[in-house]
């Protein structure tokens, strides 16, 4: 048996009953959108802002915890890096001039 799927609720309907790919209840409930993803984006813009704040806070907590544990170390050039060995003092990036800064201060 042939059937068409509603783009919003994903239920199957008889052919010819959908309007612009949406069933009757979805046409009324979700006017002006063509997909569920678009509806979610329009639905709650504050949720995205809250999610950004939460992600930023989690990143701060993880960075602080890794620094306290000694896994994440600050390079004299100002960047943080993960030590590959206990004796490593510089991030090792080509643009890192940590060795030069240390010699200038000495």
C-alpha positions as CSV (number, residue, x, y, z in Angstrom):
1,X,0.0,0.0,0.0
2,X,1.4,3.4,-1.0
3,X,1.6,6.1,1.7
4,X,3.0,9.6,2.1
5,X,4.9,10.7,5.1
6,X,4.2,14.1,6.8
7,X,7.4,16.2,7.0
8,X,6.6,17.5,10.5
9,X,5.2,14.5,12.5
10,X,6.6,11.7,10.2
11,X,3.3,9.8,10.3
12,X,2.1,7.9,7.2
13,X,-1.0,9.1,5.4
14,X,-3.0,8.1,2.2
15,X,-1.7,9.6,-1.0
16,X,-3.3,13.0,-1.7
17,X,-4.2,13.9,1.9
18,X,-1.1,16.0,2.6
19,X,-0.9,19.7,1.9
20,X,2.6,20.9,1.0
21,X,3.9,17.7,2.6
22,X,2.1,18.3,5.9
23,X,-0.9,16.7,7.4
24,X,-4.0,18.7,8.4
25,X,-3.1,19.0,12.1
26,X,0.5,19.9,11.3
27,X,-0.6,22.6,8.9
28,X,-2.6,24.2,11.8
29,X,0.0,23.6,14.5
30,X,3.1,24.6,12.5
31,X,2.2,27.4,10.1
32,X,4.9,29.0,7.9
33,X,7.6,26.3,8.4
34,X,8.7,23.5,6.1
35,X,10.6,21.2,8.5
36,X,10.8,20.3,12.1
37,X,14.3,21.6,12.3
38,X,13.2,25.0,11.2
39,X,10.4,24.9,13.7
40,X,12.8,24.1,16.6
41,X,15.1,26.9,15.6
42,X,12.3,29.4,15.6
43,X,10.7,28.0,18.8
44,X,13.1,29.0,21.5
45,X,16.0,31.3,20.7
46,X,16.7,31.8,24.5
47,X,17.6,28.1,24.7
48,X,20.6,28.6,22.3
49,X,21.8,31.5,24.4
50,X,21.5,29.4,27.6
51,X,23.3,26.5,25.9
52,X,26.2,28.9,25.0
53,X,26.5,30.1,28.6
54,X,26.5,26.5,29.9
55,X,29.1,25.4,27.4
56,X,31.3,28.4,28.4
57,X,31.0,27.6,32.1
58,X,31.8,23.9,31.6
59,X,34.8,24.8,29.5
60,X,36.0,27.1,32.4
61,X,35.5,24.4,35.0
62,X,37.3,21.8,32.9
63,X,40.2,24.1,32.2
64,X,40.6,25.1,35.8
65,X,40.4,21.4,36.9
66,X,43.1,20.3,34.4
67,X,45.3,23.2,35.4
68,X,44.9,22.3,39.1
69,X,45.8,18.7,38.3
70,X,48.9,19.8,36.4
71,X,47.8,18.4,33.1
72,X,47.2,21.8,31.4
73,X,50.2,24.2,31.8
74,X,50.6,27.8,30.7
75,X,53.5,28.5,28.3
76,X,55.5,31.7,28.8
77,X,54.1,32.8,25.4
78,X,50.7,32.9,26.9
79,X,49.1,29.8,25.5
80,X,48.0,26.8,27.5
81,X,49.3,23.3,26.4
82,X,49.3,19.7,27.6
83,X,52.7,18.5,28.7
84,X,54.1,15.5,26.7
85,X,56.7,14.9,29.4
86,X,57.2,16.3,33.0
87,X,60.2,18.3,31.8
88,X,58.4,20.2,29.0
89,X,58.1,23.9,29.7
90,X,57.1,25.3,26.3
91,X,54.2,24.6,24.1
92,X,56.5,23.9,21.1
93,X,54.5,25.7,18.5
94,X,56.5,27.4,15.7
95,X,55.3,30.8,16.7
96,X,56.1,30.2,20.4
97,X,58.9,32.5,21.6
98,X,58.8,31.3,25.2
99,X,62.5,30.5,25.3
100,X,63.4,34.0,24.1
101,X,61.2,35.7,26.7
102,X,62.8,33.6,29.5
103,X,66.3,34.5,28.3
104,X,65.4,38.2,28.3
105,X,64.1,38.1,31.8
106,X,67.2,36.2,33.1
